[in-house]
Amino acid sequence: MDTATAGRTLPDDPRGRRSGRRLGAWCAALLFAGVSVVVGCRAADTDGVTPVPQLLAFLPWLLVPTGFGLLFGLLARWWTGMVWGVVLLGLLAWFIEPYGKAGEPSGPAVAELRVLTSNVEFGHGTGALVAAVRREKPDLVFVEECENTCDARLKRALGKDYPHRRAVAGGGSEGSVVLSRFRLRAAAGVPGTMGMPGAVADVRGHAVRLQLAHPMPPLPGQLGLWRRELGELRDFAAADDKTPTVLAGDFNASQDHAVFRRILDTGLRDAARLSGADRVPSWPARTAPTLGAQIDHVLVSRHFAARDARFLDLARTDHRALVVDLTLHQDQ
């Protein structure tokens, strides 16, 4: 052997191959371990601790690291890891399926209505929202992060077409507004750090409970507050299962969060799911629909059928607006 190569590991040296396989197996194990923590919390019906709640919002995208882990495992010929990865793929596929009840109301249809919800990001997207409302002509409009200037602009631009309103005034993300073509009766909103007004609408002679949703996001160090405010929304939903109900807004949660599923467990149904758009991302708008999570929802009681759900791109806001067409049915 040439003295220049005597101390080097040749490319076909078994020691080099073993070292490469060990590295591939370690990479696969690290990827599988991270995904397993998140999937394990999903299977245990808990949101866990940071960073699990944040990652749960992007649960379908965990297919990507799982796929890379399988590739590393295959190259490393790590068969135990391959089984691990296949199990993770199966669990992810299972949990990606829509959650919650579905079905059509049994009673006769009594009214048609269109609902729009939009987070306008500290009021920056107000102009785009006004244009969308004039174009889409919804009957009910739920607006989150509508601070004082947003509120004033909506009064000027839409006050004639939407003479009925309920609002919680505030700056920054604290203000919220419900606009309605239907007459509204005052109702106690759900308490929260950010405004969540409520009302009862008279829809063609039928009372419909309305509640805007905007709980705190699951920020590190504030998970307790996030859970508590989503729990308050769940309590609102569970308080009355006989009156038709629309609960809409920016929930800062997806169907992969246990606290959001508890709201669906009260019997409310996700209108996007009923319309076949249950996995369409609404946030962040800059990467949606390619990458994102659906955290903006219109939830309805069993009295409603949903015919269509569409997500609209609005300028100067990090959320996409959601428009749904609903049919109210008389309870049997």
URDA-V113989 format. One record per backbone hydrogen bond with DSSP energy under -0.5 kcal/mol. CO is the residue of the C=O (numbers start at 1). NH is the residue of the N-H. E is the energy in kcal/mol with one decimal. If there is no record, write none. Layout:
co = {CO CO}
nh = {NH NH}
e = {E E}
This chain:
co = {2 2 5 8 10 13 13 14 15 16 17 18 19 20 21 22 23 24 25 26 27 28 29 30 31 32 33 34 35 36 37 38 39 40 41 42 49 51 52 53 55 56 58 59 60 61 61 62 63 64 65 66 67 68 69 70 71 72 73 73 74 77 78 79 80 81 82 83 84 85 86 87 88 89 90 91 92 93 94 108 111 113 114 114 115 116 117 118 118 119 120 121 123 125 126 127 128 129 130 131 132 133 139 140 141 141 142 143 144 145 145 147 148 149 150 151 152 153 154 155 158 164 166 168 171 173 174 175 175 176 177 178 179 180 183 185 187 196 197 198 199 200 201 201 202 202 203 206 207 208 209 210 211 213 217 219 222 223 224 225 226 227 228 229 230 231 232 233 234 235 236 237 244 245 246 246 247 248 249 249 254 257 258 259 260 260 261 263 263 264 269 269 270 271 272 273 277 279 282 283 284 284 287 287 293 293 293 295 295 295 297 298 299 300 301 303 305 305 308 310 312 312 314 318 318 321 322 323 324 324 325 325 326 327 328 328}
nh = {5 6 8 10 13 16 17 18 19 20 21 22 23 24 25 26 27 28 29 30 31 32 33 34 35 36 37 38 39 40 41 42 43 44 46 45 52 55 56 57 58 59 61 62 63 64 65 66 67 68 69 70 71 72 73 74 75 76 77 78 77 79 82 83 84 85 86 87 88 89 90 91 92 93 94 95 96 97 97 330 328 326 139 140 324 142 322 120 144 319 125 124 126 129 130 131 132 133 134 135 136 137 181 116 143 179 118 177 120 123 147 151 152 153 154 155 156 157 158 159 162 180 178 176 174 145 195 145 146 168 143 166 141 164 202 200 198 190 212 187 210 185 203 208 183 204 206 203 244 201 246 199 248 250 219 222 226 227 228 229 230 231 232 233 234 235 236 237 238 239 239 240 209 301 211 248 299 213 251 297 257 261 262 263 263 264 265 266 268 267 271 300 274 275 277 276 280 281 320 293 287 288 290 291 282 283 295 251 252 297 249 271 247 269 304 329 307 327 325 323 314 321 317 284 285 312 117 310 115 326 307 308 113 305 110 111}
e = {-1.4 -0.6 -1.1 -0.6 -2.2 -0.8 -1.6 -2.5 -2.2 -2.2 -2.3 -2.4 -2.1 -2.3 -2.7 -2.4 -2.4 -2.4 -2.6 -2.4 -2.1 -2.8 -2.6 -2.1 -2.2 -2.6 -1.7 -1.3 -2.9 -2.8 -1.8 -2.1 -2.6 -2.1 -2.5 -1.0 -2.7 -2.2 -2.6 -0.9 -1.6 -1.7 -1.4 -2.0 -1.5 -1.5 -0.6 -1.7 -2.2 -2.2 -2.4 -2.1 -1.9 -2.7 -2.6 -2.3 -2.4 -2.1 -0.6 -2.6 -0.8 -1.1 -1.7 -1.9 -2.1 -2.7 -2.4 -2.3 -2.1 -2.4 -2.3 -2.3 -2.7 -2.5 -2.0 -2.6 -1.7 -0.6 -0.9 -3.1 -2.9 -3.3 -2.4 -1.9 -2.6 -2.9 -2.4 -0.7 -2.4 -0.5 -2.6 -1.9 -1.6 -2.3 -2.6 -1.9 -2.1 -2.8 -2.3 -1.8 -3.2 -2.5 -2.1 -2.4 -0.5 -2.8 -2.4 -2.2 -2.2 -0.9 -1.1 -2.7 -2.3 -2.2 -2.6 -1.9 -2.0 -2.9 -2.5 -1.2 -2.5 -2.5 -3.1 -1.8 -2.2 -0.5 -2.5 -0.7 -2.1 -2.6 -3.0 -2.1 -2.6 -1.6 -2.4 -2.2 -0.6 -1.1 -2.5 -0.8 -3.2 -2.8 -0.9 -2.2 -0.5 -0.9 -1.3 -3.0 -0.5 -2.9 -2.7 -2.2 -2.0 -1.4 -2.3 -2.6 -2.1 -2.7 -2.3 -2.5 -2.0 -2.1 -1.8 -1.6 -2.0 -2.3 -2.0 -2.3 -2.5 -1.2 -0.5 -0.6 -3.0 -1.8 -1.9 -0.5 -3.2 -2.5 -0.8 -2.2 -1.9 -2.1 -1.7 -0.6 -0.7 -1.6 -2.0 -1.4 -0.7 -1.9 -0.6 -2.8 -2.2 -1.3 -3.6 -1.8 -1.2 -0.5 -2.6 -3.4 -1.4 -1.5 -0.8 -2.3 -2.1 -1.8 -1.1 -2.2 -0.6 -0.5 -2.2 -2.8 -2.8 -3.2 -1.9 -2.9 -0.5 -2.5 -2.2 -2.9 -0.6 -2.0 -0.8 -0.5 -2.3 -2.9 -2.3 -2.8 -2.7 -0.5 -2.5 -0.9 -2.4 -2.1 -3.3 -1.4}
